[in-house]
Amino acid sequence: MKKPAKIGLWLLGLAVLALLGLWLEHEQAKARLAAFKADLIAKGEKLAIADHVPKLPPALSNAAPDFIAAANRLTEFKAEWQPSRMRMVAPGKARVTWRQPELPSEKEPDLWPFIIAHVEENRPLLAEMATALEKPEMVFNLDYTKGFNLLLPHLVKHKVAVNALANAMLVDLRAEQPASAHTNLLTAVRVVRRNEEPLLISHYVRVAVGHLAIGATWEALQVPGWSDGQLHSLQTDWQSWDTKRGWLAAMNMERAIGLETFAQCRGNPDMMRVLDALGAASGSGSPTGASFFHDLFNDPKRAGERALALGVAIGWTLWFSYDDEQWTLNQYQAWLDGARATAKADALELAFTRMAAESKRWENPPKTLILSRMVLPALMNAHKKFAHFEALRRLTVTAIALHRHKLKHGQFPESLGALVPEFLAEVPRDFMDGQPLRYRREPDGQFRLWSVSEDFKDDGGDATTVGAQNTNPFDWLKGKDWVWPQPASEAEVAAFHAELEAKRAAAPPKP
């Protein structure tokens, strides 16, 4: 046999051995993954989507159909007309929006005419939502088996609805209509609280819209004429919101959907579909939806990229898919364990170090683990957003209780302990470090209430911003501590409005 032929046979043999080695490793990875899943299931973990799908309540208890029917009919409201509730004008100081005779923005000299017109146009729909949200549950009938292809158009309507309800509350307060304002505020809070959809994207929206509801609640607390019954109902709605349960439910469902994605990709005989899915995520798919053969003759570069992606997809299916799934499952489990530890400890700090270490360990999957790189969300960021909102929710509940104390006793208490048991069951704890929320009554009769923020350091209620990248005084989550704002003075508000006017005057004229 000639030497080139011998070399060829040797190379072929080596290639066969390499492929055989990859196949054996693939089978071993499959066995390791199966054993790991079996161990998790034996410990009580539920890995299937069906285990986490919320049950549809009876129609008489489910607000979802009537709520979304009304929310879908709300008329459009331009983003540039949207007022800010609890707009920070200085560290620890916020503008009481409903008190302002004029409401300037960077684009308009006064937003009130737009806000009032939109509110009055939509009052019947706001009333429909209020009636719907009197029902105790809100569960949308979703096909969770669609996984990451599940469309959630109703989430946008949540934000639209809460903004409309909060704006109506401002208009009502401005017009000295407290009963209507109270109804609209309660409805806004319930829009957020009622929907506990077990999806990470739903959690993000819930937190974002929850911040809007906090701002609206702060505005309402600047009204001196509430009854204790009105404040108590508002406090109850905020207090009964089990954010920890919703967060854990979202994490569990997200893991189940992630694992189902692996099964669908691995069992799909049409590799071009896998290619297109991967290519769309990586930018290598055809933007026009054209076939591979069309691109082969009309766009050879694109065809080459798709062919490479197809080769990667085939390699993933034959050799790397089980290692990929194991990586993803390990990270999900680490973060679920961290989330449960946080919930059990009732504090982020106690679990944060461990979670950060796990995040570093799993944040950079090898390039062969394609789906891990695509489907794993930024879990550290998601967890922090949850923790931040929970800390602010507790500040909100406590602030309402403080105002109830003042209503009955004529002043804010000397300590949070004085709220127990009449207004709170126990002294509220800071979700960031697990210690009691910080509080003091100020010499002027007002109060300072704060969380230690994400640095877990008590700066004595210092609301000033820190870091070169955090110099915006209009974001209370950028302060050294997260301080429940106090109403800004007329001078502080005037200075803020003057700044807005200057920006509006400097802007190019409208076309």
N, C-alpha and C positions, 0 to 999 in steps of 0.2 A: 504494500500500500504506500502510495506516495505521501511525502511528508505533509503537504498542504491538507490532504484528506485526513491524515491522522490528527492534525491540529484541529480541523473542523469537527471531527468526532469527539475529541477531548472537550472542545468548547460546548458542543451540544450536550455532552454528558454532564458537564458542570452546570449548564443552564437547567437541565432536567433536575439535577440534585438541588439546585437553588430553589426551583419552583416547588419541589417536593418538601424542602425545608420550610418554605413559606406556608405551604398547605398544612403541614403538621403543626406549625405554630398557630395557624388560624384555628385548627380544631382544638388545640389546647386552650386558646383564648375563649372559644365558644364554651368549653367545659368550665373554665374559671368563671365566666360570666353567669352561666346557669347556676353554679354553686353559690355565687354571691347573691343572686336574686333569691334563691331558695332560702338562704340564711336570713335575708332581710324579711321575707314573707313570714318565716318562722318566728321572727321577733315582733311581728305585728304590722310591718310596713305594707301598705296597699299600693301596688304599682300600676294597676289598670285604670284607664279613664273612667270606666263604669263605676268604680269604687268612690268616685268623687263628684259625680254629676248630682247637682242639687235636685231634690224632688220638687215637682210642680205642686204648689199648694192649691187648695180648692179655689175656684174662680172668685168666690165671695171674699177670700182672704188675700188675693193677689192683685196688687196695685199696677203691675206691669202693663197690661193691655190698655187700660184707661189712661195711665200716665203717658205712655208713648204716643197714643192717639192724639192727646192734647199737645204734647211737646212737638210733634211733627207739624202741627198747624201754626206754631208761633211764627210771626212775620220776621223777616230778616232785620237785624240790627247791626249797623256797621261797626266794625271793631274800633274805629277812631272815635266813636261816640261813647264807648264804654267807660263809665267812671270807675275810679278805684275806691273801694271801701277800705277804711282804716289806712289811708294813704300816709305813709311815713314822710314827715317833712324834716325831721331831725332825729338823731339817735334817741330812742325811747319816747318820741313824741309823734302823734298822728293827727291828721286833720279830721275833724268831725264833718263828713261830707254833707250830710243832710242839713246842717246849719248854714251852709254857704249860700248867700243870696245869688251869687254867680259861681259857675263851676268851669273855670278856664282849663284848657288843655294845650298841648303844643300845636294843635291844629285848629282849634275852635276857641273863640272868646268866651263862649258859654255853652255848656253841654245840656243844661236843664231843658230847653225846648225840645231837643231830640229825645231825651230820656222820658219826659212826661208824655209826649205824643205816642211813643212806643208802648209805654205801660198802659195808657188808656185804651189803645187799640187792642191790646191783648188781655185785658182784665177777665173776660169770660173764660179764656183758656187757662189763666192762672187759677181761677176758681175751680175749674174742672180738675186741675192737678192737685189742688188742696183736698178736694173730695176723694180723689183716687188714693192719695197718700195717707188717708185715714186708715186704710187697710194695713194690716200688720206686716205683710211680706211683699217683696217685689222680686219675682223670679222670671227671667225671660227664657222662653223655650228655645234653647240653642242646641245645635248638633255638635257636641264636643269632639266627636270622632273625626271631624274635619281637621282637628289639630291646629297647626299654624296657618292653615288656609281658612279658618273660621273668620267670617266677617262680623264686625260689631258696630254697625252704624248707630245703634242706640246710645253708645257711649258719648258721641258728640252731642246728642240731644240733652244729656245730663248737664253738661256745661252750659249749653244754651238756656236750659230751664232754670238753673240756679242763678245765672246772671240776671235773667228776666225777673225772677222772684225777688232777688236782692235789690234790684233797681226799683221794683214796686214798693218794697219796704222803705227805701229812701224817700220816694215820692210821698208815701203815706206819712212818714215821720215829719217831713217838711210841711205837710198839710194838716198836721196835728190830728191824725187818724190812727191812734195807737192800736185799736182792735184789729183793723185791717193789716197794719204793719206786723203785728204779732202773728197773724195767720200766715202771711207770706214768708216770714222768717222761719217759722216752724216747718212749713212745707219745704223750703230750701234745704234745711238741715235733714229732713226726712228723705229727700231725693238722694242724698249722699249715703245716709245711714242704711236705708232699706235695701239697697242693692249690694249684696255680698258675693257677687259673681266670682267663682274661684279661678280667676285667670290673672296672670301678672300684669297684662296691659290694663285690665279692669281695675286692678289695684292702683296702678299709676294714675289713672283717671280719677279714681275715688280720692286719692290723696290731693291731687291738683284741685278738684272741685271742693274738697273739704277745706282747703285754704281759703277759697272764696266765701264759704259759709262762716269761717272763723272771722273774717273781716266784717261780714254783715252782722254777726253777733256782737262784735266790739262796738259797731255803730249804734246798735240798739241799746247797749248798756249805758250810752251817754244820755239817754232819756231818763229824767228823774221820776216820771209818773207811772212806772209799771206797778202793778199789784204783785203781791207775793205769789199768787196763783199763776200769773203769767210767767214770772221768772222761774218758778218751780217747774212748770211744764217744759220750758226751754232747757233748763238744767237736766231734767230727766231724759230728754231726747239725746243730748250730748253724752250724758253719763252712761246710758244703756247701750252705747255703741261699742261692741266688743271688737276692737280693731285687731287684737292679737289673733282671735279666731279666724277672722277674714284673711289675715296675712298667711297663716299656716295653711289654710285651705287653698289659697292661690299657689303656694309653693308646692303642695302635694299634687295639684292638678297639672302644674307646669312640668313637673317631673314625669308624670304619666303621659302627657302629650309628647314630651321629648322622646321617651322610650318607644311610643307608638310610631313616631317618625322613623326611627331606625328600622322597625319591623316592616313598614311600608316600603321603604327604599330597598331594603335587602330582598324583599319578596317580589319586587316589580320586575317582570321579564322584559319589559320595554325599557331598555337602557337609555334610549333617547329621552325618555321622560326624566330620568334621573339626571341626565346630562343637562337638560333644559332647566331643571330646578337648581342644579349647582351652578350652571352658567349664568342664570339670572342673578344669583346672589353674588357671583364673582365678577360680573360684568362681561363675561365671555360668551353669553348666549346671544342669539340674534335679536336685535332690538325690534325687528319687524315681524318676528315670528316665522321667518322664512325657513324652509327645510335646509338640512345640511347640504344636500346636493345642489340646491340653488346657490348657497354661499360658495360651494366648491368651484362653480363656474363663474360667479359674479363677484365674489369677495374672497379670494384665496386666503388672505390673512385671517379673516374671521373664521373661515372653514378650518384652518390650522388650529386656531384657538379652541374651537369646538371639538376637533378630533383629539386634542390633548386632554380636554376635560373629559371626553368619553373614555379615554384610556385610564385616566385617574379614577373615574367611576367604576370601570370594570375591575381595576386593581383593588379598589376599596371593597367591592362586593366579594371578591375571591379571597382577599388576604387580610384586610385591615378593619372590617366592619365591627367585629366583636371587641377588639381592643378600643375602637372608637366609642362604642356604647359603654364599655366599662369605665372609660375616662369620664364620660358625661355622668354616669350614675354615681361615681365616686364624688364628683363635685356637688351634685344635687343632694346627696346624702349628707355631706359635710355641712352644707348650708342649712338643710333641714334640722340637723342636730343643733347647729348654732342658733337658729330661730327658736327652737323649742327651749334651749337653755336660756335665751333672752326672755322668753315668755314666762318661764318658770321662776327665774330670778327677778322678774319684773324690772329689769334694768338692762340697758345696752352695754354698759361698761364691763360688766362681769363676763360677758361672752365675746366682747369685741376683739381682744387680743388673739384669742383662738381662731375666730372667724377670719381675721386679717391674715393670719398665717396660712390658713386653708386656702384663702383666695390667692395668695402668692404661689402656693403649691400647684394650683390647678389652672392658673390664668393663661398659660401658654402651651396648649396642646401641640404635639408634633404635627407637621404639615400633612402627614398621612391620615390624621384623624379629622377628616373633612367636616363631618356633621358636628362634632364637638366645637369646632371653630365657628360654625354657623348658628347653631341652635342655642348654645349656652348664653343666657342673658348676663348682663353685668350685675351679678347677684349682690356684690358688695354695695353698689349704688342703690339697688332696689331695697335692700335691708335698711340702709341708712335713711332713705326717704320715709320708710314706714316708721322707724324709730323717731325721727324728727317730728312727724305729724302726731304721733302718739303723745310726745312731750307737750306739743302745743294744744292738743285736745284737753289734756289735763289742766293746763293753764286756763283754758276757756271755762271748763267746769268750775274751777276754783274761783275765777273772777265773778261768775254768776252768783256763786254762794256768798262771796264777799258783798256783793250788792244787795243780796237778800238780807244779810246781817245789818247793813246800814239802813235799809228800809225799816226794819223792826226796831233797831236800837239807836238810830240816829247818827251812827258813826261806824267806820270800819274797825274791825277788832284789833287788839294789840298783837295777837298771834293767830296762826291758822288753827291752833288747838281750840280756840274759842268757837270755831264753826261746828265742832263735834259735840253732841250728836244731832243738834237741831237742823243743821244745814248740810252736813256731810257725815257719812258713816264713820270715817276715819280721816286723819290728816293725810292729804294727798301727797304721793311720792313722785319725785322727778324720774321719768322713765330713762333719762340718760345715765344717772349714777345710782339710782335706787334710794337716795336719801330724800327726806321731806323737801317739798318745794320750798324755795327760799322766799321770805316775806318780811316786810317791815312796814309799819305805819309811819308815814312821813310827818314832819312837823306841821305841814299845811293841812293835815287831815286826809290827804290822799294816801295811796299805798304804792309800794313797789313789790311786784311779784315776778319771780324769774326762775328759769331753768339754767343749769350750768353750761348748756350747749354741748357741741360734739367734742370739745376738748376736755370735758369732764372736770373742769376747773372752775371753782366758784370765784368770780371776780367782784363779788359784792353788789351785783345788780348793775354792772357797768354795761351800758348798751352801745358804747362807741364801737365803730367798726375796726377790724384788724386786718393787716396784710395789704400789700400793695394791690392785690387783685380784688380786695373786698372793701373798696373805699366808698361804695354806694350807701349813703345813709338812709335810703328809702327801702331797704330790705332788712327787716328785723332779724332774719336768720344769719346775718353777717356780723352781728354784734359779739362782743366778748362773752356776754351772757344773753340769753333770749329773754328779754324783758317785756312783760305785758305793757303795751303803750299807754301813756297818759295823754289826755287831750292837749293838743298844741295850743299855745297862746295865739291871740289875734295877730300879734306881730310876727310870730313864726309862720303862721299861715300866709300872711301878706307877703312875706319875703319869698316863700315858696311860689306863690302865684305870680309874683313879679318875675321870677326866673322863668316860669312857663311862658309868660307874655313875651319876654325877651327872645326865647327860642322860637315862638310863633312868628314874631316880627322878622326874625332873621331868615326864616324858611322861605324858599322860592314861592312865588305866587301860584295859586291853583290854576291849572289849565282851563 
